[in-house]
C-alpha cells in the first residue's frame, strides 16, 4: 500500500479539490495524509477517510507566514513515513523538494493553477520574480505531475519539458434535490472572492440586471467587493453570504437560476482556467454566464451549457444575463444540456485517471 503525503497552505476545510483527491485515493487503498496550515479562524477538522494535519504558525499571512510555514513543513516531512510527496501549487514546492531529496522519496507536482500567471502575483513585481524563479528552477525537477487543463499542460511541456497529465476539477455526481424552476431568479457566484474573478465588473452591471446576486465565498478581494457594493448603492441586489461548507453548497446552488463565472484575461492562469464553479454549476443543473476562453469554449462546444462572454464590459454582462433571464426557451435548453453533461463531466469518471496515475508510480 503506497503512502502519499499532500501539502497545501490552506486550512483543509474548504478545499474541495483536495477533499476529492484524498478521498478517492484513500478509498482506492492508498494511505493518504494531507498537511495544511492552522489559521486564526479555522473550523474544527471533520472526520475523513484520510489523515489531516494542520501545522501551527505564529504568522498568519504575507511573506512571514510562507517563510515560517515552509520551514515547519520541511521538518514535518522529514519525519513522516511516505513513498510519495505531492506539493499543491508552487507555495509548498521548496520544502517538498528538499525533504524528498533527503529522504529519496518520489516527488509529484499538482498544479491547481498556473501559479506565476495569477493576477495577484503578476501585479506585484518582486513577488512575481520570486515565484518565477521557483517555477523555472524546480518545476523541471518534478518529472511527475498533473494539472487542471490541457492548455496549462501544453505550456508546461513547452517551457519546462515536463509531460503532465490532466486531471480536471470535476465535482462528484449526486442526485439533484429538485429540477423545478426556483421561485426567484437568483444569480449565484461561488468560490474565492479574489482578484481577477470579474467582481469589479459584475457589481456595476447589477444596477441594470433584473435579479439579485448572492456571493458565496471569501478571499483577498472581499474588502474591495464590499466597497463596490456600497459605491454603487447595491446592498439590496448584491448579497454577500460568506463561506459555506462544501457539503452545503450543492443545495444552495440548485436553488439559484444562473451561475456566474467571470474571469479577467490578465495572465495565462486566467485565460487557460477551468474554475471549479464552472463544473459545479453544470453538476447542479443551472446554466451559467462564463468566458469565451479556450477551455470553456471547448466544453461549451461539446455540451452548450453556458452563454460565453467575449469581454467584461458591465453593459455586455448585463445584456447577456438579462437575455437569459428573459428567454425561457433558451434557458430550458441550456438546463437540459447541463443535466446531460453532468453524467459525463463528473469526478466518478475523472478519479480513474488520478488513481491510475499514482498506481503507475514505481
N, C-alpha and C positions, 0 to 999 in steps of 0.2 A: 504494500500500500504506500504510494508516494505521499510525501508530506510537502505541502505548499504553504508558503507564507506570502501574503499580500500586504503591501504597505501604502497607506494613504495619509493625508494631512487633515482630513475632516474627522468628525467625532463618531462616524459609522452609522448613526441613526437614520439619516435621510438619503443615504447614497444607494439609490435603487439599483444601479448597475452592479455595484459590489455585492449587494444582498442577493441578486440573481446569480451572479457568477459563483460566489462562495457556496450558496445553497445547492446549485446544480452539481458542482464538483464534490461536495460532501455527500450528496445523495448517490453519486456515481462511485463512491468508495474511496475517495481521496481524504486524507487527513488535512483539514484546512484551518489556517489561522489568519485572521485579519487584524492588522495593527493600525490604530489611528490615534488621534490626539484627544485629550480631555480638554474640553472647552469650558468657559465660565458658566455657560447656560446649558450644558449637556444634559439631556434626559437620561434616565437610567437605561442601561443596556437591556434590550429584550432578548429572551432566550432564542437561540438559533441552532441549527444543526452543525455549526462550526464554531471554533473558538474565537472570541472577540477580546482584544486587548487595547486598552487606552493608556497612552503614556502621558503622565503629568508633565507640565512645563510651567515655569514661573511667568514667562512671557506669553501673551495670548494672540498677538498679531504682529505684522511687519517683519522686518529683517531679523530682529531679535528672536521672534518666535521660530522662524525657519532654522536659524542657526542652532538654537537650543534643541529644538525637536530633532533635527538631523543627527546631532551628537548623541542624544538619548536613544534614538532609533538604531544607530550604528552599534552601540554597546548591547542593546537588547537583541539584535540579530546575531551577535557573536555567540550568544548563549542559548539560542533557540535551535532545537534539532529540526532540520529540514533538508529536503532534497532539492527544492526549487524555491527561489525567492523572486517574486514579481513586484516591480515598482509600478505604481499607477501614476502616470504623467512624470514630468521631469523633477518635481519638487521633492521626491524621495530617491532619486536615481543615484546620487553620490554615496550615501551610506549603504544602499543596496549593493552597488558595485564593489565598494571597499570590503564589506563583510563577505560578499560572495567570493571574492578572490582569495581572501584569507582562509575561508572555510572550504574552498574549491567546490562551490555549490553552483548548480545550473542557474542562469540568470534569464529573466524574461522581462520585456518591456510591454506594458499595456498602455497605449496612447489613447486615453479617453478623448483627447482633442489634440489639435496641432498647437502645442503649448506656447511656442515662441511667436505664434501669429495671432494671439488673443489681443483684442484692443487694449485691455488694461495693462498688458505687457508692452506692446508696441508704443503706446503713448508715453512711456516712461523710459527715456533713452538709456540711462545707466542700468536699470533693471533689465531692459531688453538685451543689452550687451552681455550681462552675466548669464542669462538663460540661453542666449545664442551660443556662448562658449560651452556651457554644459551640454547642449544638444549636439554641437559639432564634435565635441571631444568624446562623449560617452555613448550616444546612440549607435555609432558604428561598432561599438564593443558588445552591444546587446544583439547578437545574431538572431535570437529567438524573440518573436514578438507578434503583436496584433494590434489593430486599430479599428476605428468605428466606421470608416467609409473607404470605398475603393479609391477615391480621389486622393485621400491622405496617404494611403498605402503606396500609391504610384509616386507621389512626391518623395516619400522616404526612400524608395528604391532608387530613384534618380539621383538624389542628393547624397545618400549615405550607403548605398549598396546593400541595403537590408531588404529581404523579401518577406514582408509581414502579411499575416493572414488578416481577413476582415471579419470581425465579429460585431454585429450591429447592436445598438441599444434597444432591442425589441422587448416589449412587455410580455408578461405571462398571459395567455389567453384564459379568460374567465367567463362564466355565464353573465350575460347582461341582466341588470336588475329590471330594466324597462326598455322598450323600444318605442314608447309613446312620445309625442311631442311634449316638451316641457311647458308648464303653464305660463312662464315668462321667457322671452327670448334673451337669455343672458349670454354675454361673451365671457370666455374664461381664458386667463393667462395662467399657466402653472410652470413652476420651475424657478431657477435662480433669477433674482431681481438684480441683474448685473449690467455692466456697461455693454453696449453693442447689441442689446436684445430688443431694440426698437421702441422702448417705452417712451423715450423723449419725442417720438413721432406719433405713437398711438394715442397718448394722452391729449395732445392738442386736437387730434382728429375726433375724439369722443364728443366734442361740442356739436358735431354735425351728424352723429350716429344715433339712430333711433333705438337705443338699447343701453343697458347698464353693463359695465365690465367689472368682473371680480378678478383680483390678482392674488394668487396663492403662492407664497414663497418669500424669500428674504435674500439679501445679498448686498454687494458693495454699491449698488445704485439706489438703495432704499431712501436715503435722505433726499436725493435729487428727485426721486419719484414723488415723494410727499410734497416737495416744493412745487413741482409741476402741477400737481392736482390743485393745490391752493392757488397758484398763479392763474390758472385757467378757470377757477371757480367751478370745479367739477367734483366736489366732495360727495354729491348725491349720485353721480354717474360712474365714478371710478372708486371702487371699494377695495381697500387692502385687507386681506383675510389672514395674512401671516403664514407661517409654516403649518403644514398639515402632515400627519404621518402617512407614509406611502399606502398603507393598507386602507386608509380612509378616503384617499383621493379619487379612486375609481368611481365610487358612488356620487361624489360631488361633481365629477366631470360629466357623468351621464345625465345629470340634471341641467347641464348647460346646453346652449343651442349651437354656438360656433366657437371653435378653438382658435386661439391667436398664437402664431409662431412667426414673429418678425425678427429679422437678423440684419444688422448693418453689414455692408460689404466693405469692411475695414480689416484687411488681413485674410490670409488663406484659411485660417481656422474658421472664420465665419462663412466664407464663400463655399468651403467644402463641408460645411456642417451637416449633421443628421441628428438634430436635437431629440432628446428623449420624448419631449412633449409632442413632437410630430407623430410618433408612433402611438403614444398614449391616447391622443385624440382618435386615431383610427381604431384602436382597440376598444374604445368606449363608444364607438358608433356615432361620432359627431364630425361633420365636415369642418374644415378649417381654412383660415387665410394664412398662407405661407409665402415663401420667397421663390422666385424663379431662378434658383441656383442649381448647379449640375445635379447634385444628389436628390434634391426634392423633385426636380423636373424628371429625373429618371424613374422615380417611383410613381409620380403622378401620370406619366405617360402609360404606365402599365395598369394602373388601377383607377385613376381620376377620383381622388378623394379630397381635393383642395382647389381653391382659387389661388393662383400664383401671382404675386406682385413683381413688377419689374423695378420698382423703386419704393422709397418710403416717404414720399410726399404725403403729408396729412390728408390733403384733398383726395388723393388716389386711394389711400387706405379707407377713408370714409365712403367713397363711391363703391368700392368693392364689397365692403361689409354691408352697406345698405342694400346693394343689389342682391346679395344672398339672403338678407333678411326678408326682402320683398318677393323674391322669386321662389315660391313654394315648390314648383316642379323641379327646378334645378337643385334645390336643397334636398328633396327626396331622392333624386338621382345620386347625388354625392353620398347621402346617408346610406343608401343601399350598396353603393360601391365600398364604403367603409366596412359594412357587415361582411362582404365577400373578402376584402383584403385582410381583415383581422384573422381569418382562418389560415392565411399564408404567412403574414408578417407578425410572427409571434416567437416568444422565447423557446417554446417547446421544439420548434424547428431549429432555431439558431444555436441552442445549447449543445446540439450534437457536434457542431464544428468546434466549439470550445472543449468539450470532453475529448474528442479525437486529438486535438492539438496537444493537450497535456499527456494523454496516453502515449503519444509518439515521441515524447522527450525521453531520451535514454542517457 
